């Protein structure tokens, strides 16, 4: 199985950014741990702060990957273009992930433009949200 993990803006700062919300662990290190924990899965890992680069990666991976795990960060709540890209690719096993519980935060974070293009959403379990997404794809 090939799983593409795509992360959006400011997620490169996880571990130092608002630790009271996101924790103290680095997302980059967590992804490396996940890759070691599931050696039978081929992972690709991509992060960008630029919307167009995320769309390019979705298009690149979406016809090759068996599944996509996407944390579009703040673009979740604003980007119709990312949602359109997710709908346009062959891969239909797409899971939206968020580290924090977006429903317990600011009102504007409660709407996801990408959720309708995904088979499911996982939020609020910290970095473990990524592993929960992997486990849901395996079962």
N, CA, C and O atoms as CSV, one atom per row, in Angstrom:
chain,resi,resn,atom,element,x,y,z
A,1,UNK,N,N,0.845,-1.182,0.000
A,1,UNK,CA,C,0.000,0.000,0.000
A,1,UNK,C,C,0.889,1.243,0.000
A,1,UNK,O,O,1.892,1.307,0.711
A,2,UNK,N,N,0.506,2.212,-0.798
A,2,UNK,CA,C,1.216,3.485,-0.845
A,2,UNK,C,C,0.293,4.576,-0.310
A,2,UNK,O,O,-0.799,4.799,-0.833
A,3,UNK,N,N,0.754,5.249,0.742
A,3,UNK,CA,C,-0.013,6.333,1.367
A,3,UNK,C,C,0.780,7.623,1.244
A,3,UNK,O,O,1.953,7.690,1.614
A,4,UNK,N,N,0.123,8.635,0.721
A,4,UNK,CA,C,0.723,9.956,0.604
A,4,UNK,C,C,0.195,10.841,1.736
A,4,UNK,O,O,-1.015,11.026,1.868
A,5,UNK,N,N,1.093,11.380,2.542
A,5,UNK,CA,C,0.729,12.308,3.613
A,5,UNK,C,C,1.049,13.715,3.123
A,5,UNK,O,O,2.195,14.024,2.797
A,6,UNK,N,N,0.032,14.555,3.074
A,6,UNK,CA,C,0.184,15.919,2.568
A,6,UNK,C,C,-0.222,16.892,3.666
A,6,UNK,O,O,-1.341,16.836,4.176
A,7,UNK,N,N,0.699,17.786,4.024
A,7,UNK,CA,C,0.471,18.751,5.099
A,7,UNK,C,C,0.584,20.179,4.584
A,7,UNK,O,O,1.447,20.503,3.768
A,8,UNK,N,N,-0.307,21.017,5.083
A,8,UNK,CA,C,-0.389,22.397,4.639
A,8,UNK,C,C,0.341,23.392,5.516
A,8,UNK,O,O,1.269,23.039,6.244
A,9,UNK,N,N,-0.090,24.640,5.437
A,9,UNK,CA,C,0.647,25.760,6.031
A,9,UNK,C,C,0.828,25.656,7.541
A,9,UNK,O,O,-0.062,25.240,8.282
A,10,UNK,N,N,2.014,26.050,7.950
A,10,UNK,CA,C,2.436,26.163,9.346
A,10,UNK,C,C,2.618,24.830,10.061
A,10,UNK,O,O,3.015,24.807,11.226
A,11,UNK,N,N,2.339,23.736,9.392
A,11,UNK,CA,C,2.510,22.437,10.050
A,11,UNK,C,C,3.977,22.066,10.198
A,11,UNK,O,O,4.314,21.174,10.976
A,12,UNK,N,N,4.848,22.737,9.466
A,12,UNK,CA,C,6.281,22.559,9.669
A,12,UNK,C,C,6.730,23.120,11.014
A,12,UNK,O,O,7.842,22.840,11.462
A,13,UNK,N,N,5.881,23.905,11.656
A,13,UNK,CA,C,6.214,24.507,12.953
A,13,UNK,C,C,5.684,23.715,14.146
A,13,UNK,O,O,5.878,24.115,15.294
A,14,UNK,N,N,5.013,22.591,13.877
A,14,UNK,CA,C,4.476,21.784,14.978
A,14,UNK,C,C,5.646,21.318,15.851
A,14,UNK,O,O,6.670,20.845,15.357
A,15,UNK,N,N,5.462,21.466,17.133
A,15,UNK,CA,C,6.519,21.169,18.107
A,15,UNK,C,C,6.985,22.441,18.780
A,15,UNK,O,O,7.448,22.424,19.920
A,16,UNK,N,N,6.857,23.558,18.054
A,16,UNK,CA,C,7.196,24.864,18.632
A,16,UNK,C,C,6.020,25.828,18.547
A,16,UNK,O,O,5.926,26.754,19.354
A,17,UNK,N,N,5.133,25.630,17.596
A,17,UNK,CA,C,3.973,26.496,17.394
A,17,UNK,C,C,2.871,26.154,18.392
A,17,UNK,O,O,2.432,25.006,18.459
A,18,UNK,N,N,2.431,27.118,19.153
A,18,UNK,CA,C,1.306,26.961,20.073
A,18,UNK,C,C,1.267,25.564,20.725
A,18,UNK,O,O,0.332,24.796,20.496
A,19,UNK,N,N,2.275,25.248,21.527
A,19,UNK,CA,C,2.339,23.901,22.111
A,19,UNK,C,C,1.132,23.557,22.982
A,19,UNK,O,O,0.831,22.379,23.173
A,20,UNK,N,N,0.444,24.553,23.509
A,20,UNK,CA,C,-0.762,24.276,24.303
A,20,UNK,C,C,-1.882,23.692,23.440
A,20,UNK,O,O,-2.793,23.053,23.965
A,21,UNK,N,N,-1.823,23.903,22.133
A,21,UNK,CA,C,-2.811,23.341,21.206
A,21,UNK,C,C,-2.251,22.111,20.499
A,21,UNK,O,O,-2.924,21.085,20.396
A,22,UNK,N,N,-1.013,22.219,20.011
A,22,UNK,CA,C,-0.454,21.195,19.134
A,22,UNK,C,C,0.565,20.275,19.790
A,22,UNK,O,O,0.996,19.301,19.173
A,23,UNK,N,N,0.958,20.560,21.026
A,23,UNK,CA,C,1.936,19.728,21.715
A,23,UNK,C,C,3.362,20.158,21.408
A,23,UNK,O,O,3.596,21.114,20.668
A,24,UNK,N,N,4.301,19.438,21.987
A,24,UNK,CA,C,5.717,19.780,21.883
A,24,UNK,C,C,6.494,18.893,20.910
A,24,UNK,O,O,7.677,19.129,20.660
A,25,UNK,N,N,5.836,17.884,20.367
A,25,UNK,CA,C,6.527,16.959,19.477
A,25,UNK,C,C,6.506,17.471,18.044
A,25,UNK,O,O,5.512,18.040,17.592
A,26,UNK,N,N,7.602,17.267,17.341
A,26,UNK,CA,C,7.737,17.679,15.951
A,26,UNK,C,C,6.908,16.770,15.044
A,26,UNK,O,O,6.960,15.546,15.167
A,27,UNK,N,N,6.151,17.369,14.140
A,27,UNK,CA,C,5.395,16.583,13.162
A,27,UNK,C,C,6.342,15.798,12.270
A,27,UNK,O,O,6.077,14.640,11.951
A,28,UNK,N,N,7.428,16.410,11.872
A,28,UNK,CA,C,8.409,15.741,11.027
A,28,UNK,C,C,8.946,14.475,11.706
A,28,UNK,O,O,9.053,13.424,11.074
A,29,UNK,N,N,9.276,14.581,12.979
A,29,UNK,CA,C,9.775,13.408,13.716
A,29,UNK,C,C,8.675,12.359,13.888
A,29,UNK,O,O,8.944,11.160,13.816
A,30,UNK,N,N,7.450,12.804,14.113
A,30,UNK,CA,C,6.342,11.864,14.271
A,30,UNK,C,C,6.112,11.078,12.975
A,30,UNK,O,O,5.900,9.866,13.014
A,31,UNK,N,N,6.153,11.757,11.845
A,31,UNK,CA,C,5.968,11.080,10.555
A,31,UNK,C,C,7.077,10.042,10.344
A,31,UNK,O,O,6.811,8.944,9.856
A,32,UNK,N,N,8.303,10.383,10.705
A,32,UNK,CA,C,9.411,9.422,10.596
A,32,UNK,C,C,9.139,8.191,11.459
A,32,UNK,O,O,9.403,7.064,11.040
A,33,UNK,N,N,8.612,8.407,12.660
A,33,UNK,CA,C,8.260,7.305,13.554
A,33,UNK,C,C,7.165,6.438,12.931
A,33,UNK,O,O,7.237,5.211,12.988
A,34,UNK,N,N,6.173,7.061,12.347
A,34,UNK,CA,C,5.079,6.346,11.691
A,34,UNK,C,C,5.611,5.485,10.539
A,34,UNK,O,O,5.184,4.344,10.365
A,35,UNK,N,N,6.524,6.027,9.772
A,35,UNK,CA,C,7.120,5.295,8.654
A,35,UNK,C,C,7.875,4.065,9.162
A,35,UNK,O,O,7.795,2.996,8.558
A,36,UNK,N,N,8.602,4.214,10.263
A,36,UNK,CA,C,9.318,3.067,10.851
A,36,UNK,C,C,8.353,2.035,11.427
A,36,UNK,O,O,8.614,0.833,11.366
A,37,UNK,N,N,7.249,2.499,11.982
A,37,UNK,CA,C,6.290,1.601,12.630
A,37,UNK,C,C,5.520,0.739,11.622
A,37,UNK,O,O,5.071,-0.358,11.954
A,38,UNK,N,N,5.369,1.238,10.393
A,38,UNK,CA,C,4.606,0.520,9.370
A,38,UNK,C,C,5.485,0.293,8.129
A,38,UNK,O,O,5.265,0.907,7.085
A,39,UNK,N,N,6.483,-0.598,8.254
A,39,UNK,CA,C,7.431,-0.791,7.149
A,39,UNK,C,C,6.805,-1.404,5.894
A,39,UNK,O,O,7.381,-1.303,4.810
A,40,UNK,N,N,5.655,-2.029,6.023
A,40,UNK,CA,C,5.018,-2.625,4.839
A,40,UNK,C,C,4.298,-1.584,3.983
A,40,UNK,O,O,3.861,-1.886,2.873
A,41,UNK,N,N,4.177,-0.374,4.493
A,41,UNK,CA,C,3.530,0.709,3.748
A,41,UNK,C,C,4.602,1.608,3.158
A,41,UNK,O,O,5.582,1.948,3.822
A,42,UNK,N,N,4.407,1.984,1.921
A,42,UNK,CA,C,5.271,2.977,1.290
A,42,UNK,C,C,4.615,4.340,1.511
A,42,UNK,O,O,3.509,4.597,1.037
A,43,UNK,N,N,5.314,5.199,2.235
A,43,UNK,CA,C,4.797,6.540,2.511
A,43,UNK,C,C,5.521,7.575,1.665
A,43,UNK,O,O,6.718,7.453,1.405
A,44,UNK,N,N,4.794,8.580,1.244
A,44,UNK,CA,C,5.411,9.817,0.779
A,44,UNK,C,C,4.942,10.884,1.755
A,44,UNK,O,O,3.836,10.806,2.290
A,45,UNK,N,N,5.777,11.865,1.979
A,45,UNK,CA,C,5.488,12.909,2.961
A,45,UNK,C,C,5.813,14.259,2.325
A,45,UNK,O,O,6.923,14.472,1.836
A,46,UNK,N,N,4.844,15.162,2.337
A,46,UNK,CA,C,5.029,16.469,1.706
A,46,UNK,C,C,4.385,17.532,2.571
A,46,UNK,O,O,3.301,17.329,3.117
A,47,UNK,N,N,5.059,18.673,2.693
A,47,UNK,CA,C,4.515,19.825,3.417
A,47,UNK,C,C,4.842,21.085,2.640
A,47,UNK,O,O,5.949,21.252,2.129
A,48,UNK,N,N,3.853,21.973,2.561
A,48,UNK,CA,C,4.087,23.274,1.938
A,48,UNK,C,C,3.171,24.308,2.581
A,48,UNK,O,O,2.072,24.003,3.044
A,49,UNK,N,N,3.662,25.529,2.591
A,49,UNK,CA,C,2.868,26.664,3.040
A,49,UNK,C,C,2.137,27.332,1.880
A,49,UNK,O,O,1.435,28.326,2.069
A,50,UNK,N,N,2.307,26.779,0.678
A,50,UNK,CA,C,1.787,27.403,-0.541
A,50,UNK,C,C,0.665,26.536,-1.131
A,50,UNK,O,O,0.864,25.359,-1.429
A,51,UNK,N,N,-0.492,27.133,-1.288
A,51,UNK,CA,C,-1.676,26.413,-1.757
A,51,UNK,C,C,-1.441,25.700,-3.085
A,51,UNK,O,O,-1.793,24.528,-3.224
A,52,UNK,N,N,-0.858,26.381,-4.051
A,52,UNK,CA,C,-0.624,25.778,-5.362
A,52,UNK,C,C,0.298,24.574,-5.308
A,52,UNK,O,O,0.117,23.618,-6.062
A,53,UNK,N,N,1.279,24.610,-4.430
A,53,UNK,CA,C,2.174,23.459,-4.279
A,53,UNK,C,C,1.427,22.260,-3.693
A,53,UNK,O,O,1.706,21.119,-4.060
A,54,UNK,N,N,0.486,22.509,-2.791
A,54,UNK,CA,C,-0.334,21.420,-2.248
A,54,UNK,C,C,-1.194,20.806,-3.355
A,54,UNK,O,O,-1.330,19.586,-3.439
A,55,UNK,N,N,-1.762,21.648,-4.189
A,55,UNK,CA,C,-2.573,21.165,-5.312
A,55,UNK,C,C,-1.714,20.349,-6.267
A,55,UNK,O,O,-2.137,19.284,-6.717
A,56,UNK,N,N,-0.524,20.827,-6.580
A,56,UNK,CA,C,0.384,20.070,-7.448
A,56,UNK,C,C,0.704,18.706,-6.857
A,56,UNK,O,O,0.745,17.713,-7.583
A,57,UNK,N,N,0.931,18.644,-5.542
A,57,UNK,CA,C,1.255,17.367,-4.889
A,57,UNK,C,C,0.050,16.433,-4.893
A,57,UNK,O,O,0.203,15.231,-5.108
A,58,UNK,N,N,-1.134,16.963,-4.659
A,58,UNK,CA,C,-2.353,16.139,-4.734
A,58,UNK,C,C,-2.475,15.531,-6.129
A,58,UNK,O,O,-2.756,14.341,-6.270
A,59,UNK,N,N,-2.263,16.347,-7.155
A,59,UNK,CA,C,-2.352,15.847,-8.532
A,59,UNK,C,C,-1.257,14.830,-8.826
A,59,UNK,O,O,-1.503,13.832,-9.503
A,60,UNK,N,N,-0.065,15.074,-8.326
A,60,UNK,CA,C,1.058,14.155,-8.539
A,60,UNK,C,C,0.812,12.808,-7.859
A,60,UNK,O,O,0.985,11.758,-8.477
A,61,UNK,N,N,0.414,12.840,-6.600
A,61,UNK,CA,C,0.238,11.614,-5.825
A,61,UNK,C,C,-1.118,10.956,-6.047
A,61,UNK,O,O,-1.252,9.742,-5.894
A,62,UNK,N,N,-2.106,11.736,-6.402
A,62,UNK,CA,C,-3.482,11.249,-6.462
A,62,UNK,C,C,-3.780,10.219,-7.518
A,62,UNK,O,O,-4.790,9.520,-7.431
A,63,UNK,N,N,-2.925,10.106,-8.515
A,63,UNK,CA,C,-3.121,9.076,-9.522
A,63,UNK,C,C,-2.226,7.865,-9.282
A,63,UNK,O,O,-2.324,6.863,-9.990
A,64,UNK,N,N,-1.356,7.961,-8.285
A,64,UNK,CA,C,-0.394,6.894,-8.008
A,64,UNK,C,C,-0.603,6.251,-6.633
A,64,UNK,O,O,-0.429,5.043,-6.477
A,65,UNK,N,N,-0.972,7.054,-5.650
A,65,UNK,CA,C,-1.117,6.556,-4.275
A,65,UNK,C,C,-2.405,5.742,-4.117
A,65,UNK,O,O,-3.394,5.965,-4.815
A,66,UNK,N,N,-2.361,4.797,-3.183
A,66,UNK,CA,C,-3.568,4.055,-2.831
A,66,UNK,C,C,-4.462,4.875,-1.908
A,66,UNK,O,O,-5.678,4.686,-1.870
A,67,UNK,N,N,-3.835,5.793,-1.162
A,67,UNK,CA,C,-4.589,6.616,-0.214
A,67,UNK,C,C,-3.834,7.919,0.033
A,67,UNK,O,O,-2.615,7.995,-0.124
A,68,UNK,N,N,-4.588,8.932,0.423
A,68,UNK,CA,C,-4.030,10.231,0.793
A,68,UNK,C,C,-4.525,10.582,2.181
A,68,UNK,O,O,-5.716,10.481,2.473
A,69,UNK,N,N,-3.602,10.994,3.031
A,69,UNK,CA,C,-3.938,11.584,4.328
A,69,UNK,C,C,-3.566,13.047,4.204
A,69,UNK,O,O,-2.406,13.378,3.954
A,70,UNK,N,N,-4.544,13.928,4.377
A,70,UNK,CA,C,-4.286,15.346,4.179
A,70,UNK,C,C,-4.680,16.168,5.391
A,70,UNK,O,O,-5.790,16.059,5.912
A,71,UNK,N,N,-3.744,16.992,5.822
A,71,UNK,CA,C,-4.008,18.029,6.815
A,71,UNK,C,C,-3.719,19.339,6.090
A,71,UNK,O,O,-2.571,19.773,6.003
A,72,UNK,N,N,-4.759,19.953,5.582
A,72,UNK,CA,C,-4.588,21.166,4.782
A,72,UNK,C,C,-4.418,22.405,5.652
A,72,UNK,O,O,-4.357,23.520,5.134
A,73,UNK,N,N,-4.340,22.222,6.974
A,73,UNK,CA,C,-4.174,23.365,7.866
A,73,UNK,C,C,-5.295,24.366,7.647
A,73,UNK,O,O,-6.446,23.977,7.448
A,74,UNK,N,N,-4.972,25.635,7.681
A,74,UNK,CA,C,-5.984,26.691,7.526
A,74,UNK,C,C,-6.652,26.663,6.155
A,74,UNK,O,O,-7.765,27.168,6.006
A,75,UNK,N,N,-5.993,26.081,5.148
A,75,UNK,CA,C,-6.631,25.971,3.835
A,75,UNK,C,C,-7.875,25.085,3.871
A,75,UNK,O,O,-8.719,25.165,2.978
A,76,UNK,N,N,-7.992,24.251,4.887
A,76,UNK,CA,C,-9.182,23.423,5.068
A,76,UNK,C,C,-10.445,24.279,5.015
A,76,UNK,O,O,-11.465,23.882,4.453
A,77,UNK,N,N,-10.347,25.454,5.609
A,77,UNK,CA,C,-11.516,26.308,5.807
A,77,UNK,C,C,-11.694,27.348,4.707
A,77,UNK,O,O,-12.660,28.112,4.720
A,78,UNK,N,N,-10.761,27.378,3.752
A,78,UNK,CA,C,-10.813,28.434,2.739
A,78,UNK,C,C,-10.638,27.960,1.303
A,78,UNK,O,O,-11.029,28.674,0.379
A,79,UNK,N,N,-10.067,26.784,1.086
A,79,UNK,CA,C,-9.637,26.428,-0.267
A,79,UNK,C,C,-10.596,25.503,-0.997
A,79,UNK,O,O,-10.652,24.301,-0.741
A,80,UNK,N,N,-11.329,26.086,-1.892
A,80,UNK,CA,C,-12.151,25.298,-2.801
A,80,UNK,C,C,-11.243,24.605,-3.822
A,80,UNK,O,O,-11.559,23.514,-4.298
A,81,UNK,N,N,-10.124,25.236,-4.154
A,81,UNK,CA,C,-9.188,24.668,-5.129
A,81,UNK,C,C,-8.592,23.350,-4.640
A,81,UNK,O,O,-8.433,22.420,-5.430
A,82,UNK,N,N,-8.263,23.255,-3.361
A,82,UNK,CA,C,-7.748,21.989,-2.819
A,82,UNK,C,C,-8.835,20.932,-2.843
A,82,UNK,O,O,-8.571,19.781,-3.192
A,83,UNK,N,N,-10.051,21.301,-2.481
A,83,UNK,CA,C,-11.172,20.354,-2.547
A,83,UNK,C,C,-11.380,19.862,-3.976
A,83,UNK,O,O,-11.593,18.670,-4.198
A,84,UNK,N,N,-11.320,20.770,-4.942
A,84,UNK,CA,C,-11.473,20.378,-6.351
A,84,UNK,C,C,-10.364,19.425,-6.778
A,84,UNK,O,O,-10.615,18.467,-7.510
A,85,UNK,N,N,-9.141,19.681,-6.324
A,85,UNK,CA,C,-8.023,18.793,-6.667
A,85,UNK,C,C,-8.246,17.395,-6.094
A,85,UNK,O,O,-7.992,16.397,-6.769
A,86,UNK,N,N,-8.719,17.323,-4.859
A,86,UNK,CA,C,-8.987,16.018,-4.244
A,86,UNK,C,C,-10.063,15.253,-5.013
A,86,UNK,O,O,-9.963,14.039,-5.193
A,87,UNK,N,N,-11.083,15.967,-5.462
A,87,UNK,CA,C,-12.151,15.321,-6.234
A,87,UNK,C,C,-11.670,14.868,-7.616
A,87,UNK,O,O,-12.205,13.913,-8.179
A,88,UNK,N,N,-10.662,15.553,-8.160
A,88,UNK,CA,C,-10.235,15.313,-9.538
A,88,UNK,C,C,-9.319,14.104,-9.714
A,88,UNK,O,O,-9.189,13.592,-10.825
A,89,UNK,N,N,-8.683,13.642,-8.641
A,89,UNK,CA,C,-7.715,12.549,-8.782
A,89,UNK,C,C,-8.383,11.179,-8.706
A,89,UNK,O,O,-9.502,11.045,-8.212
A,90,UNK,N,N,-7.675,10.164,-9.205
A,90,UNK,CA,C,-8.201,8.794,-9.196
A,90,UNK,C,C,-8.370,8.242,-7.782
A,90,UNK,O,O,-9.337,7.538,-7.489
A,91,UNK,N,N,-7.419,8.572,-6.915
A,91,UNK,CA,C,-7.447,8.065,-5.540
A,91,UNK,C,C,-8.695,8.578,-4.831
A,91,UNK,O,O,-8.939,9.784,-4.791
A,92,UNK,N,N,-9.479,7.672,-4.278
A,92,UNK,CA,C,-10.698,8.078,-3.564
A,92,UNK,C,C,-10.627,7.742,-2.073
A,92,UNK,O,O,-11.546,8.058,-1.317
A,93,UNK,N,N,-9.541,7.107,-1.658
A,93,UNK,CA,C,-9.336,6.853,-0.234
A,93,UNK,C,C,-8.556,8.037,0.326
A,93,UNK,O,O,-7.327,8.019,0.397
A,94,UNK,N,N,-9.293,9.052,0.717
A,94,UNK,CA,C,-8.700,10.297,1.203
A,94,UNK,C,C,-9.245,10.565,2.591
A,94,UNK,O,O,-10.457,10.556,2.802
A,95,UNK,N,N,-8.350,10.804,3.539
A,95,UNK,CA,C,-8.759,11.082,4.907
A,95,UNK,C,C,-8.227,12.448,5.319
A,95,UNK,O,O,-7.035,12.731,5.199
A,96,UNK,N,N,-9.123,13.277,5.802
A,96,UNK,CA,C,-8.770,14.591,6.346
A,96,UNK,C,C,-8.350,14.412,7.801
A,96,UNK,O,O,-9.033,13.746,8.579
A,97,UNK,N,N,-7.226,15.010,8.153
A,97,UNK,CA,C,-6.699,14.893,9.512
A,97,UNK,C,C,-6.424,16.283,10.072
A,97,UNK,O,O,-5.967,17.181,9.365
A,98,UNK,N,N,-6.713,16.433,11.359
A,98,UNK,CA,C,-6.325,17.643,12.097
A,98,UNK,C,C,-5.789,17.218,13.458
A,98,UNK,O,O,-6.325,16.307,14.089
A,99,UNK,N,N,-4.748,17.874,13.897
A,99,UNK,CA,C,-4.118,17.563,15.176
A,99,UNK,C,C,-5.010,18.009,16.332
A,99,UNK,O,O,-5.207,17.273,17.299
A,100,UNK,N,N,-5.541,19.213,16.220
A,100,UNK,CA,C,-6.413,19.740,17.278
A,100,UNK,C,C,-7.877,19.406,16.967
A,100,UNK,O,O,-8.214,19.014,15.850
A,101,UNK,N,N,-8.721,19.565,17.956
A,101,UNK,CA,C,-10.158,19.406,17.755
A,101,UNK,C,C,-10.692,20.724,17.209
A,101,UNK,O,O,-10.944,21.666,17.960
A,102,UNK,N,N,-10.857,20.775,15.904
A,102,UNK,CA,C,-11.266,22.028,15.260
A,102,UNK,C,C,-12.640,22.494,15.740
A,102,UNK,O,O,-12.950,23.682,15.654
A,103,UNK,N,N,-13.458,21.587,16.236
A,103,UNK,CA,C,-14.811,21.944,16.697
A,103,UNK,C,C,-14.807,22.579,18.083
A,103,UNK,O,O,-15.818,23.128,18.522
A,104,UNK,N,N,-13.679,22.504,18.765
A,104,UNK,CA,C,-13.542,23.127,20.086
A,104,UNK,C,C,-12.778,24.441,20.001
A,104,UNK,O,O,-12.444,25.047,21.020
A,105,UNK,N,N,-12.508,24.870,18.783
A,105,UNK,CA,C,-11.723,26.095,18.573
A,105,UNK,C,C,-12.598,27.197,17.989
A,105,UNK,O,O,-13.817,27.186,18.163
A,106,UNK,N,N,-11.983,28.136,17.305
A,106,UNK,CA,C,-12.718,29.260,16.752
A,106,UNK,C,C,-13.820,28.778,15.799
A,106,UNK,O,O,-13.693,27.743,15.145
A,107,UNK,N,N,-14.886,29.547,15.744
A,107,UNK,CA,C,-16.054,29.177,14.941
A,107,UNK,C,C,-15.689,28.934,13.467
A,107,UNK,O,O,-16.194,27.996,12.851
A,108,UNK,N,N,-14.824,29.769,12.911
A,108,UNK,CA,C,-14.493,29.647,11.489
A,108,UNK,C,C,-13.745,28.352,11.164
A,108,UNK,O,O,-13.669,27.963,9.998
A,109,UNK,N,N,-13.194,27.681,12.178
A,109,UNK,CA,C,-12.485,26.421,11.926
A,109,UNK,C,C,-13.438,25.234,11.830
A,109,UNK,O,O,-13.005,24.123,11.526
A,110,UNK,N,N,-14.698,25.444,12.079
A,110,UNK,CA,C,-15.659,24.336,12.101
A,110,UNK,C,C,-16.176,23.954,10.724
A,110,UNK,O,O,-16.848,22.932,10.578
A,111,UNK,N,N,-15.875,24.752,9.719
A,111,UNK,CA,C,-16.300,24.426,8.356
A,111,UNK,C,C,-15.104,23.951,7.548
A,111,UNK,O,O,-14.068,24.614,7.495
A,112,UNK,N,N,-15.262,22.805,6.928
A,112,UNK,CA,C,-14.204,22.248,6.089
A,112,UNK,C,C,-14.693,22.182,4.651
A,112,UNK,O,O,-15.708,21.555,4.351
A,113,UNK,N,N,-13.952,22.841,3.770
A,113,UNK,CA,C,-14.271,22.746,2.345
A,113,UNK,C,C,-13.780,21.431,1.755
A,113,UNK,O,O,-14.269,20.998,0.712
A,114,UNK,N,N,-12.810,20.786,2.419
A,114,UNK,CA,C,-12.272,19.547,1.856
A,114,UNK,C,C,-12.990,18.289,2.352
A,114,UNK,O,O,-12.904,17.244,1.707
A,115,UNK,N,N,-13.689,18.368,3.472
A,115,UNK,CA,C,-14.350,17.176,4.034
A,115,UNK,C,C,-15.264,16.464,3.039
A,115,UNK,O,O,-15.246,15.234,2.992
A,116,UNK,N,N,-16.064,17.180,2.237
A,116,UNK,CA,C,-16.924,16.474,1.280
A,116,UNK,C,C,-16.159,15.690,0.217
A,116,UNK,O,O,-16.731,14.815,-0.433
A,117,UNK,N,N,-14.884,15.989,0.032
A,117,UNK,CA,C,-14.059,15.265,-0.938
A,117,UNK,C,C,-13.317,14.098,-0.298
A,117,UNK,O,O,-12.559,13.400,-0.970
A,118,UNK,N,N,-13.532,13.883,0.998
A,118,UNK,CA,C,-12.816,12.846,1.748
A,118,UNK,C,C,-13.774,11.744,2.194
A,118,UNK,O,O,-14.979,11.963,2.320
A,119,UNK,N,N,-13.223,10.566,2.427
A,119,UNK,CA,C,-14.044,9.462,2.930
A,119,UNK,C,C,-14.308,9.588,4.425
A,119,UNK,O,O,-15.230,8.963,4.949
A,120,UNK,N,N,-13.498,10.398,5.117
A,120,UNK,CA,C,-13.679,10.607,6.544
A,120,UNK,C,C,-12.732,11.657,7.066
A,120,UNK,O,O,-11.802,12.084,6.381
A,121,UNK,N,N,-12.987,12.068,8.302
A,121,UNK,CA,C,-12.163,13.081,8.966
A,121,UNK,C,C,-11.811,12.612,10.367
A,121,UNK,O,O,-12.631,12.006,11.057
A,122,UNK,N,N,-10.587,12.898,10.779
A,122,UNK,CA,C,-10.124,12.566,12.126
A,122,UNK,C,C,-9.508,13.821,12.704
A,122,UNK,O,O,-8.634,14.431,12.087
A,123,UNK,N,N,-9.962,14.214,13.896
A,123,UNK,CA,C,-9.389,15.408,14.516
A,123,UNK,C,C,-9.398,15.278,16.032
A,123,UNK,O,O,-10.201,14.553,16.618
A,124,UNK,N,N,-8.473,16.011,16.643
A,124,UNK,CA,C,-8.491,16.139,18.088
A,124,UNK,C,C,-7.665,15.140,18.864
A,124,UNK,O,O,-7.684,15.165,20.095
A,125,UNK,N,N,-6.942,14.262,18.194
A,125,UNK,CA,C,-6.167,13.245,18.891
A,125,UNK,C,C,-4.675,13.538,18.843
A,125,UNK,O,O,-3.853,12.633,18.983
A,126,UNK,N,N,-4.330,14.797,18.647
A,126,UNK,CA,C,-2.932,15.167,18.550
A,126,UNK,C,C,-2.302,14.526,17.334
A,126,UNK,O,O,-2.989,14.229,16.356
A,127,UNK,N,N,-1.007,14.312,17.388
A,127,UNK,CA,C,-0.318,13.691,16.266
A,127,UNK,C,C,-0.812,12.267,16.007
A,127,UNK,O,O,-0.679,11.751,14.897
A,128,UNK,N,N,-1.377,11.644,17.026
A,128,UNK,CA,C,-1.935,10.291,16.885
A,128,UNK,C,C,-3.038,10.246,15.820
A,128,UNK,O,O,-3.373,9.172,15.319
A,129,UNK,N,N,-3.600,11.408,15.474
A,129,UNK,CA,C,-4.622,11.463,14.421
A,129,UNK,C,C,-4.109,10.854,13.119
A,129,UNK,O,O,-4.867,10.219,12.387
A,130,UNK,N,N,-2.822,11.049,12.832
A,130,UNK,CA,C,-2.239,10.481,11.616
A,130,UNK,C,C,-2.233,8.956,11.666
A,130,UNK,O,O,-2.583,8.302,10.684
A,131,UNK,N,N,-1.843,8.396,12.792
A,131,UNK,CA,C,-1.829,6.936,12.904
A,131,UNK,C,C,-3.251,6.377,12.861
A,131,UNK,O,O,-3.479,5.312,12.288
A,132,UNK,N,N,-4.191,7.073,13.452
A,132,UNK,CA,C,-5.586,6.624,13.374
A,132,UNK,C,C,-6.058,6.582,11.921
A,132,UNK,O,O,-6.812,5.690,11.532
A,133,UNK,N,N,-5.613,7.540,11.133
A,133,UNK,CA,C,-5.939,7.531,9.701
A,133,UNK,C,C,-5.317,6.314,9.018
A,133,UNK,O,O,-5.977,5.636,8.231
A,134,UNK,N,N,-4.048,6.037,9.318
A,134,UNK,CA,C,-3.383,4.865,8.727
A,134,UNK,C,C,-4.126,3.596,9.117
A,134,UNK,O,O,-4.398,2.750,8.265
A,135,UNK,N,N,-4.457,3.455,10.404
A,135,UNK,CA,C,-5.162,2.260,10.866
A,135,UNK,C,C,-6.514,2.098,10.182
A,135,UNK,O,O,-6.912,0.982,9.851
A,136,UNK,N,N,-7.215,3.196,9.971
A,136,UNK,CA,C,-8.516,3.097,9.293
A,136,UNK,C,C,-8.348,2.635,7.845
A,136,UNK,O,O,-9.215,1.947,7.306
A,137,UNK,N,N,-7.247,3.009,7.224
A,137,UNK,CA,C,-6.986,2.569,5.848
A,137,UNK,C,C,-6.592,1.092,5.786
A,137,UNK,O,O,-6.853,0.416,4.791
A,138,UNK,N,N,-5.970,0.601,6.844
A,138,UNK,CA,C,-5.548,-0.813,6.879
A,138,UNK,C,C,-6.699,-1.756,7.187
A,138,UNK,O,O,-6.631,-2.946,6.883
A,139,UNK,N,N,-7.743,-1.232,7.783
A,139,UNK,CA,C,-8.848,-2.104,8.206
A,139,UNK,C,C,-10.072,-1.726,7.457
A,139,UNK,O,O,-11.127,-2.329,7.654
